[in-house]
Amino acid sequence: MTLVGKHSGGAPPPLPTGRLASYAAAVVAAALAWGVLVYYAIQLGPSAKAGELGAWLLLAVATLGAVGCLFLALIFGGKFLDTLRGEAPAPRPVTASGGKHGRR
């Protein structure tokens, strides 16, 4: 008779702390960069509204940079959570090269 709640497997594998720290640092860096770019875009608003072309260009660059930083923060946040859960990345599918003739 076995005890209730006893697991048949061994101890879980240790967490890769180096990878977790790298992902956490990347999330924090991307989120901080996003915040700085959003703040900068807000500060450029009045001068862009006044009709300055240079302010509009900087506002567009700051906006696109903020979008990119937020995207990176979300990507690295997902990788951080996957690593924390112990999930392995999905394998890439093998594709044949060479078009129609390469698949034969």
N, C-alpha and C positions, 0 to 999 in steps of 0.2 A: 504494500500500500504506500502511495506517495503522499507527501504533504500538499495541501492546497496552496496554490500560489507559487509553487516552485517552478522555475524555468528550466527547460531542458538544455538550453544553450549556455555558452560560457559568458564571461563578462563582455560588455559592449566594448568595441574598439575605442581607444582614446581619441579625443577630439584633436584635429590638427590646429593647434593654437596659433601657429604662424600664419596659416591661411586665414583664419578667423580675424586675426589682428590686421592683416593686409586689407581684407574686405571692409572691416569696420573703419579703418583709416581712409579708404577710398570713398566710403559713403559720407563720412564727415567732411572730407575735403570737397567733394562735389556739392554737398548741401551748403557749405559755407560759400563756395564760389557762386552758387545759384543766388544766395541771399545778397551777396555783394552786387551782382549784376542786376538784380531786381531793384535794389536800392538806387543804383546808378541810373537805371532806366527811369525811375520815378523822379529823380533829380533833373533829368534831361527833359522831362515833359513840358514844363513851362517855356523853356527856350525853343523847343521844337514847335510848340503851339504858336509861338510868336513868328514863326516862319523861317527860322534859320536852317539852311540846307545841311550844314555840318552837324547840327544837333539831330536832325532826322536820320542821317546816316549812322551816327553813333547810337541812336536809340534803336535802330534796326539791328545793328551788330550786337548790342547788349541784350536785346530780346532773343535773338537766335542763340546767343551764348547761354542765356539762362535756360532756354528750352533744352539745349544739349546737356547742360549740367544736371538738370532735373532728371533727364532720361538716364544719364549715367548713374545718378544716385539710386534710381529705382532698379537698374540692372544689377549694380553691386549689392544693393540690399537684398534682392532675390537670391543672389549667389551666397551671401552671408547666411541667410536663413536655410538654404539648401545644405550648406556645409554644417550648420548647427544641428540640423535634423539627421545628418549622416547620409543624405541621399547622394548617390553618384550622378554625375551628369549623363544625360542621355547619349548613347552612341550615335555617331553620324552615320547616315545611311550610305552604303557603298553604291556609287553610280558608275555606270560604264561610260567611257569616253569614246568619241568617234561618231556620234550621231546614230543614224539608222544602222549603219554597217557595224558599228562597235558593239551593238547589243546582240548580235547573232551568236 
